[in-house]
Amino acid sequence: MPAPRLSVIMPMYNAARFVGMAVESILGQSMGDFVFYIVDDGSTDGSGDIVAAMATTDQRIHLIRQDNRGIVASLNHML
């Protein structure tokens, strides 16, 4: 199987209220040949658990958990 044509990256911190909708929006794009990296930047509201559950049903989702270090550190980690 060839590698995906695109990587999508998304940092999150305490986004439980919106993360499900955000992830579904990305997954629903017309081009499906991508891998989706999401960094949980030390969330305390269950955001990571929401994404982890979504990752069990879609192999494009890859959750990375880290201690809270801020958006720049999260983006750098993904790159």
Buried (B, 14 or more C-beta within 10 A) or exposed (E): EEEBEEBBBBBBBBBBEEBBEBBEEBBEEEEEEBBBBBBBBBBEEEBBEBBBEBBEEEEBBBBBEEEEBEEEBBBEBBE
